Amino acid sequence: MLIFTPIKIKPLIVIMKKIALMLTATILSYGALMAQESTTTVAHTDLSFKEMTHDFGKIPQGKPVTTIFEATNTTKAPITLTNVVASCGCTTPAWKPGPYKPGEKFPITVGYNAANPGSFNKTVTIMYGNNETQMIYIKGTVEANVDSSKPM
């Protein structure tokens, strides 16, 4: 035969309230800590540009276009570019590795071949220093050629 001992409800409720309060405080503290870390993390860049995105607007199909992004070394030490790569083969960057002195301006030329009609958004990633990167962008719309010599 089993004999059950009566449980005092009031002390149990007090213990449960304390546990709930401690869990709530822990969750709120963690949330505040995570929010603080995300607001204090600032994107640091060593390169500045007159424009980060170049809009070619409407361009005719088959007519390649280029633009020059003017970069400036905003650090207190020389910067050497290690690579500049485009997001696809239709975009071609041209650049010199440097080194570029603090405050020195230098060009990065970006070309787009305009082979296919439609809108485009392309990314060019600049790699420099100790595995640091900076992205610049080109966009526009390639208008399809209308060949009037073909019968409809």
C-alpha positions as a printed Julia matrix, in Angstrom:
152×3 Matrix{Float64}:
  0.0    0.0     0.0
  1.3    3.41   -1.0
  1.02   6.32    1.33
  1.16   9.78   -0.15
  2.4   12.65    1.86
  0.59  15.9     1.38
  2.54  18.58   -0.52
  2.4   22.1     0.73
  1.24  24.16   -2.24
  2.3   27.65   -1.15
  6.07  26.9    -0.92
  5.91  25.14   -4.3
  4.28  28.15   -5.94
  6.92  30.48   -4.45
  9.7   28.26   -5.84
  8.07  28.15   -9.29
  7.67  31.94   -9.31
 11.36  32.37   -8.45
 12.38  29.98  -11.25
 10.15  31.8   -13.75
 11.56  35.16  -12.66
 15.15  33.93  -13.02
 14.45  32.5   -16.49
 12.81  35.76  -17.59
 15.74  37.81  -16.29
 18.21  35.51  -18.06
 16.35  35.75  -21.38
 16.04  39.54  -21.16
 19.72  39.91  -20.25
 20.74  37.73  -23.18
 18.49  39.74  -25.54
 19.96  43.02  -24.3
 23.48  41.68  -24.72
 22.82  40.53  -28.29
 21.19  43.86  -29.18
 24.17  45.72  -27.75
 26.63  43.66  -29.79
 24.74  44.23  -33.03
 24.49  48.0   -32.52
 28.15  48.41  -31.6
 29.36  46.4   -34.6
 30.08  49.05  -37.22
 30.99  48.22  -40.79
 34.54  49.5   -41.09
 35.84  50.26  -44.54
 39.3   51.37  -45.56
 38.17  52.5   -49.01
 35.72  55.24  -49.83
 34.09  55.83  -53.2
 32.38  58.82  -54.81
 29.62  56.37  -55.72
 29.08  52.8   -54.56
 26.55  51.98  -57.29
 26.7   53.15  -60.89
 23.45  53.12  -62.85
 24.05  52.88  -66.59
 20.33  53.48  -67.21
 19.08  52.15  -70.54
 21.78  50.85  -72.88
 21.45  49.24  -76.32
 22.05  45.51  -76.62
 25.5   44.61  -77.93
 27.08  47.98  -77.02
 29.54  47.44  -74.13
 29.69  50.19  -71.5
 32.26  51.14  -68.87
 32.44  53.33  -65.8
 35.26  54.37  -63.52
 34.83  54.11  -59.76
 37.18  56.5   -57.95
 38.43  54.91  -54.73
 40.29  56.65  -51.9
 42.5   54.98  -49.29
 41.06  56.3   -46.02
 43.55  54.53  -43.73
 46.79  55.81  -42.24
 48.82  53.11  -44.02
 49.33  52.05  -47.64
 46.8   49.63  -49.16
 47.52  47.04  -51.83
 44.7   45.49  -53.82
 45.03  41.71  -54.03
 42.15  41.04  -56.45
 39.06  42.59  -57.98
 36.42  40.13  -59.19
 33.01  40.49  -60.8
 29.93  38.43  -59.99
 29.77  37.07  -63.56
 31.71  36.93  -66.82
 29.64  39.71  -68.4
 31.3   42.22  -66.07
 35.02  42.99  -66.34
 36.98  45.02  -63.8
 40.33  46.63  -64.6
 42.64  47.73  -61.76
 46.2   48.11  -60.59
 47.33  46.56  -57.3
 49.04  49.61  -55.86
 50.24  50.18  -53.17
 48.13  53.27  -52.58
 49.24  55.78  -49.97
 46.89  57.14  -47.29
 44.49  59.62  -48.9
 45.51  58.55  -52.41
 42.77  58.26  -55.03
 42.84  55.5   -57.65
 40.51  54.19  -60.38
 38.77  50.86  -60.72
 37.23  50.55  -64.18
 34.22  48.28  -64.6
 32.85  47.2   -67.98
 29.6   45.45  -68.87
 29.15  43.64  -72.19
 25.37  44.27  -72.62
 24.93  41.03  -74.56
 21.53  40.03  -73.15
 18.42  42.22  -72.97
 16.82  42.97  -69.61
 17.68  44.46  -66.26
 20.99  43.71  -64.57
 22.51  44.21  -61.12
 26.14  43.14  -60.79
 28.58  43.11  -57.9
 32.31  43.77  -58.06
 34.28  42.65  -55.0
 37.53  44.43  -54.19
 39.96  42.42  -52.06
 42.83  44.15  -50.3
 45.05  44.14  -47.25
 44.61  41.25  -44.85
 41.62  39.47  -46.49
 39.44  42.58  -46.37
 36.74  43.22  -48.96
 34.65  46.07  -50.26
 31.83  45.79  -52.81
 30.75  48.17  -55.53
 27.8   47.71  -57.87
 26.6   48.39  -61.4
 23.05  48.23  -62.69
 20.97  49.15  -65.67
 18.7   47.84  -68.39
 19.82  46.45  -71.72
 17.24  47.24  -74.4
 16.81  44.59  -77.06
 17.76  45.54  -80.6
 14.82  45.67  -82.96
 15.96  44.42  -86.38
 13.73  46.13  -88.95
 15.19  44.07  -91.83
 13.47  40.87  -90.61
  9.92  40.27  -91.87
  7.22  40.02  -89.22
